[in-house]
Amino acid sequence: METLLLSKEDVEAILSMQMALEVVEHAFKLHGLGKTQMPPKVYLYFDKGDLRAMPAYLEGHAGVKWVNSHPFNKEKGLPTVMAILIYNDPETGFPLAVMDGTFITNMRTGAAGGVAAKYLARKDSKIVGFIGCGTQARMQFLALKELFDLEQAKCYDINENAAVNFIKFVEKFGVDANVTRVEDACDCDILVTATPSRKPVVKSEWIRDGTHINAIGADAPGKQEIDGNLLKRAKIVVDDYEQAKHSGEINVPLSLGIITEEDIYASIGEIIVGKKKGRESEDEITLFDSTGLAIQDIATASKVYEEAVKRGIGKKFRFF
């Protein structure tokens, strides 16, 4: 047998945000029903970043993603995140495909925020705030615009050039956008935080009642974007309990005793399958703690592989 090799260009030709939204929501659903296998991420830590192994199995699909996170890679002309994904046949273990996982990572993370907002944000949300205007902000925007009638984006980044470039991207889709102060970006219906910060960048007093927050940036121990006092005001929803406690937005506040495990309301999968309710009032603050799940990667990879075979995309290689 031969293994299908799919480059970044191949994956980009196949995977749309609508496709990612559908497969990620289904993966969350299976997770909420307890029908997945997903061991904890394995981390290797370095001075300027880390590497992670992320295996998963769901509904006849298996694989592993090997991915880095190096916030300062742009200085070397490299992406912050680079990933390789191996997609296997669970029956034999044969590697059906080896594919670029970077675009999959970006898209499924954006889709996760979109799915969370679908269940947790107010349906009439029109103003979105962004703190951190890099690649992931673009993915979050693409997902949200599929689900909401967005009218305005308020954008803040410590690097103003990043915010300006992001605004140009947003305006291509007919949405007004402007660079703001960080506190002004928080005056919105949906707030997206996508930074590598290790200290809070969002203060509780900046957030009005009824806001939904997609906390995307914290994905390793010690990272934190949201003030602990704001977490105490919010309905906290995680993608995965154990992963969020270890490396999500809640990891630092939990370790400091600012919040407890009892303050975690639900996983997004539990809400999707109806075990818990999503937004219950126009006034409550909701927060989605997104750490990024291997099941999202494998679910997306399975769809990419299926479409690649159907369309004749990729190159075949014999490993064994």
C-alpha positions as CSV (number, residue, x, y, z in Angstrom):
1,M,0.0,0.0,0.0
2,E,1.0,3.6,-0.5
3,T,0.7,6.6,1.7
4,L,-0.9,9.8,0.4
5,L,1.3,12.9,0.9
6,L,-0.6,16.2,1.1
7,S,1.3,19.5,1.1
8,K,0.0,22.8,2.6
9,E,-1.1,23.9,-0.8
10,D,-3.1,20.6,-1.2
11,V,-4.8,21.0,2.1
12,E,-5.6,24.6,1.5
13,A,-7.2,23.6,-1.9
14,I,-9.5,21.3,0.0
15,L,-10.4,22.7,3.4
16,S,-13.0,25.5,3.7
17,M,-14.1,27.1,6.9
18,Q,-17.6,25.8,6.4
19,M,-16.2,22.3,6.2
20,A,-14.1,22.9,9.3
21,L,-17.1,24.2,11.3
22,E,-19.1,21.0,10.4
23,V,-16.4,18.5,11.3
24,V,-15.3,20.3,14.5
25,E,-18.8,20.6,15.8
26,H,-19.3,16.8,15.2
27,A,-16.0,16.1,17.0
28,F,-17.1,18.1,20.0
29,K,-20.4,16.2,19.9
30,L,-18.7,12.8,20.0
31,H,-16.5,14.2,22.8
32,G,-19.6,15.2,24.7
33,L,-21.0,11.7,24.3
34,G,-17.8,10.1,25.5
35,K,-17.1,8.4,22.2
36,T,-13.5,9.5,21.6
37,Q,-10.1,8.5,22.8
38,M,-7.7,11.4,23.4
39,P,-4.7,11.0,25.7
40,P,-3.2,14.2,27.2
41,K,-0.9,16.2,25.0
42,V,2.8,15.4,25.5
43,Y,5.0,18.5,25.7
44,L,8.7,19.2,25.1
45,Y,9.6,22.6,26.4
46,F,12.4,24.8,25.1
47,D,13.7,28.3,25.9
48,K,11.8,29.9,23.0
49,G,8.8,27.5,22.4
50,D,7.6,24.0,22.7
51,L,6.7,20.8,20.7
52,R,3.5,18.8,21.3
53,A,2.4,15.3,20.3
54,M,-1.4,15.0,20.0
55,P,-2.9,11.6,19.3
56,A,-6.7,10.9,19.0
57,Y,-9.3,8.4,17.8
58,L,-12.9,9.0,17.0
59,E,-15.5,7.1,14.9
60,G,-13.1,4.9,12.9
61,H,-10.5,7.6,12.5
62,A,-7.1,7.8,14.2
63,G,-3.9,9.7,14.0
64,V,-1.4,12.0,15.6
65,K,-0.3,15.6,15.2
66,W,3.2,16.8,15.9
67,V,3.2,20.6,16.3
68,N,5.3,23.4,17.6
69,S,4.5,26.8,19.2
70,H,7.4,29.3,18.9
71,P,6.0,32.9,19.3
72,F,9.1,34.6,18.0
73,N,9.6,32.5,14.8
74,K,8.7,35.5,12.6
75,E,12.1,36.9,13.3
76,K,13.5,33.9,11.5
77,G,11.0,33.9,8.7
78,L,9.2,30.9,10.0
79,P,5.5,30.5,11.1
80,T,4.7,30.5,14.8
81,V,3.0,27.2,14.4
82,M,4.1,24.3,12.1
83,A,2.5,20.9,12.2
84,I,2.7,17.5,10.6
85,L,-0.2,15.1,10.8
86,I,-0.2,11.4,10.3
87,Y,-3.6,9.9,9.6
88,N,-3.9,6.1,10.2
89,D,-6.3,3.2,9.5
90,P,-7.3,2.0,13.0
91,E,-7.9,-1.5,11.7
92,T,-4.3,-2.0,10.5
93,G,-2.4,1.0,11.8
94,F,-1.3,1.8,8.2
95,P,-0.5,5.5,7.6
96,L,-3.1,6.4,5.0
97,A,-1.8,9.9,4.8
98,V,0.9,12.3,6.0
99,M,-0.2,15.8,5.6
100,D,0.6,19.4,6.5
101,G,-1.2,20.0,9.8
102,T,-0.5,23.8,10.0
103,F,-3.5,24.9,7.9
104,I,-5.6,22.3,9.6
105,T,-4.5,23.6,13.0
106,N,-5.3,27.2,12.1
107,M,-8.7,26.3,10.6
108,R,-9.9,23.9,13.2
109,T,-8.9,26.4,16.0
110,G,-10.9,29.1,14.2
111,A,-13.8,26.7,13.8
112,A,-13.7,25.8,17.5
113,G,-14.2,29.4,18.3
114,G,-17.0,29.7,15.8
115,V,-18.8,26.6,17.2
116,A,-18.5,27.9,20.7
117,A,-19.9,31.3,19.8
118,K,-22.8,29.6,18.0
119,Y,-23.9,28.1,21.3
120,L,-22.7,30.8,23.8
121,A,-22.8,34.3,22.1
122,R,-26.0,36.3,21.7
123,K,-27.6,35.6,18.3
124,D,-27.7,39.3,17.4
125,S,-23.9,39.8,17.9
126,K,-22.5,42.3,15.4
127,I,-19.4,43.8,16.9
128,V,-16.3,41.6,17.5
129,G,-13.2,42.7,19.3
130,F,-9.8,41.2,18.7
131,I,-6.8,41.3,21.1
132,G,-4.0,39.8,19.1
133,C,-4.2,40.2,15.4
134,G,-2.1,37.4,14.0
135,T,-3.0,34.4,12.0
136,Q,-5.5,33.0,14.5
137,A,-7.4,36.3,14.6
138,R,-8.0,35.8,10.9
139,M,-9.2,32.3,11.4
140,Q,-11.6,33.3,14.2
141,F,-12.9,36.1,12.0
142,L,-13.6,33.7,9.1
143,A,-15.5,31.4,11.4
144,L,-17.5,34.1,13.1
145,K,-18.5,35.7,9.8
146,E,-20.0,32.4,8.7
147,L,-22.3,32.4,11.7
148,F,-23.0,36.0,12.5
149,D,-24.0,39.2,10.6
150,L,-20.8,41.1,11.6
151,E,-20.8,44.8,11.1
152,Q,-17.6,46.0,13.0
153,A,-14.3,44.7,14.2
154,K,-12.3,46.5,16.9
155,C,-8.7,45.5,16.7
156,Y,-5.8,45.7,19.1
157,D,-2.3,44.3,18.9
158,I,0.9,45.2,20.8
159,N,2.4,45.4,17.2
160,E,0.3,48.1,15.5
161,N,1.4,46.9,12.1
162,A,-0.2,43.6,12.8
163,A,-3.4,45.3,13.7
164,V,-3.3,47.4,10.5
165,N,-2.7,44.4,8.3
166,F,-5.5,42.6,10.0
167,I,-7.9,45.5,9.4
168,K,-7.1,45.3,5.7
169,F,-8.0,41.6,5.7
170,V,-11.3,42.2,7.5
171,E,-12.4,45.0,5.3
172,K,-12.1,42.7,2.3
173,F,-15.2,41.0,3.6
174,G,-17.3,44.2,3.9
175,V,-16.9,44.6,7.7
176,D,-15.8,47.9,9.1
177,A,-12.6,47.7,11.1
178,N,-10.4,50.0,13.1
179,V,-7.4,49.9,15.4
180,T,-8.3,50.7,19.0
181,R,-6.9,50.7,22.5
182,V,-7.1,47.4,24.2
183,E,-9.9,48.5,26.6
184,D,-11.9,49.7,23.6
185,A,-11.6,46.4,21.8
186,C,-13.2,44.8,24.8
187,D,-16.4,46.9,24.2
188,C,-18.0,44.4,21.9
189,D,-20.5,41.5,21.6
190,I,-17.8,38.8,21.0
191,L,-14.2,39.2,22.2
192,V,-11.4,37.1,20.7
193,T,-8.1,36.9,22.6
194,A,-5.3,35.3,20.7
195,T,-2.0,36.2,22.2
196,P,0.9,34.3,23.8
197,S,0.6,36.3,27.0
198,R,1.6,35.1,30.4
199,K,-0.2,37.9,32.3
200,P,-3.8,39.1,31.9
201,V,-4.4,41.5,29.1
202,V,-8.2,41.8,29.6
203,K,-9.5,43.4,32.8
204,S,-12.9,42.6,34.3
205,E,-14.1,46.2,34.3
206,W,-13.6,46.4,30.5
207,I,-16.2,43.7,29.8
208,R,-19.9,44.5,29.8
209,D,-22.7,42.1,30.6
210,G,-23.8,39.9,27.7
211,T,-20.3,39.6,26.2
212,H,-19.0,36.3,24.9
213,I,-15.3,35.7,25.0
214,N,-13.3,33.2,23.0
215,A,-10.1,32.8,25.0
216,I,-7.8,31.2,22.4
217,G,-4.2,32.2,23.3
218,A,-3.6,30.2,26.5
219,D,-2.5,26.7,25.3
220,A,0.3,25.8,27.7
221,P,0.9,26.0,31.5
222,G,1.6,29.5,32.7
223,K,-0.2,31.3,29.9
224,Q,-3.1,33.6,30.8
225,E,-5.0,36.4,29.0
226,I,-8.0,37.0,31.2
227,D,-8.2,38.7,34.6
228,G,-9.2,36.2,37.3
229,N,-12.0,38.6,38.5
230,L,-13.5,38.3,35.0
231,L,-13.4,34.5,35.2
232,K,-15.4,34.7,38.4
233,R,-18.1,36.7,36.6
234,A,-18.3,34.4,33.6
235,K,-19.9,31.1,32.7
236,I,-16.8,29.1,31.9
237,V,-17.0,26.5,29.1
238,V,-13.9,24.4,28.2
239,D,-13.1,22.3,25.2
240,D,-11.8,19.5,27.5
241,Y,-11.7,19.6,31.3
242,E,-8.3,18.0,31.9
243,Q,-6.6,19.8,29.1
244,A,-8.0,23.2,30.2
245,K,-7.0,22.7,33.8
246,H,-3.5,21.8,32.7
247,S,-2.8,24.4,30.0
248,G,-5.9,26.5,29.2
249,E,-7.0,29.9,30.2
250,I,-8.1,28.6,33.6
251,N,-4.8,26.9,34.5
252,V,-3.2,29.9,36.3
253,P,-6.3,31.1,38.1
254,L,-6.9,27.5,39.3
255,S,-3.4,27.1,40.6
256,L,-3.7,30.4,42.5
257,G,-7.1,29.6,44.0
258,I,-8.8,32.5,42.3
259,I,-11.4,30.0,40.8
260,T,-12.0,26.3,41.6
261,E,-13.0,23.4,39.5
262,E,-16.6,23.9,40.5
263,D,-16.5,27.2,38.6
264,I,-16.2,25.3,35.3
265,Y,-19.7,25.1,34.0
266,A,-19.4,22.6,31.1
267,S,-17.5,21.4,28.1
268,I,-18.7,22.6,24.8
269,G,-19.5,19.0,23.8
270,E,-21.8,18.7,26.8
271,I,-23.7,21.8,25.6
272,I,-23.9,20.6,22.0
273,V,-25.4,17.2,23.0
274,G,-27.8,18.9,25.4
275,K,-26.4,17.8,28.7
276,K,-26.0,21.4,29.7
277,K,-27.6,24.6,28.5
278,G,-25.6,27.2,26.5
279,R,-26.4,30.9,26.9
280,E,-29.3,31.3,29.2
281,S,-29.8,35.1,29.3
282,E,-28.9,38.2,27.3
283,D,-26.9,39.5,30.3
284,E,-24.6,36.7,31.2
285,I,-20.9,36.7,30.3
286,T,-19.8,33.5,28.6
287,L,-16.2,32.4,28.1
288,F,-14.9,29.6,26.0
289,D,-11.5,28.2,27.0
290,S,-10.0,26.8,23.9
291,T,-6.9,24.7,24.3
292,G,-7.1,22.8,21.0
293,L,-8.0,19.2,20.9
294,A,-6.4,16.3,18.9
295,I,-9.9,15.1,18.0
296,Q,-10.4,18.4,16.1
297,D,-7.3,17.6,14.1
298,I,-8.1,14.0,13.3
299,A,-11.7,14.8,12.4
300,T,-10.6,17.5,10.0
301,A,-7.8,15.3,8.6
302,S,-10.2,12.5,7.9
303,K,-12.4,14.9,5.8
304,V,-9.3,16.3,4.0
305,Y,-8.1,12.8,3.2
306,E,-11.6,11.7,1.9
307,E,-11.8,14.8,-0.3
308,A,-8.2,14.4,-1.6
309,V,-8.8,10.8,-2.6
310,K,-12.1,11.8,-4.3
311,R,-10.4,14.7,-6.2
312,G,-7.1,13.0,-7.0
313,I,-5.1,15.5,-5.0
314,G,-1.7,14.7,-3.5
315,K,1.3,12.3,-4.2
316,K,1.6,8.7,-3.2
317,F,4.7,7.3,-1.4
318,R,5.6,3.8,-0.4
319,F,7.1,3.8,3.1
320,F,6.9,0.0,3.7
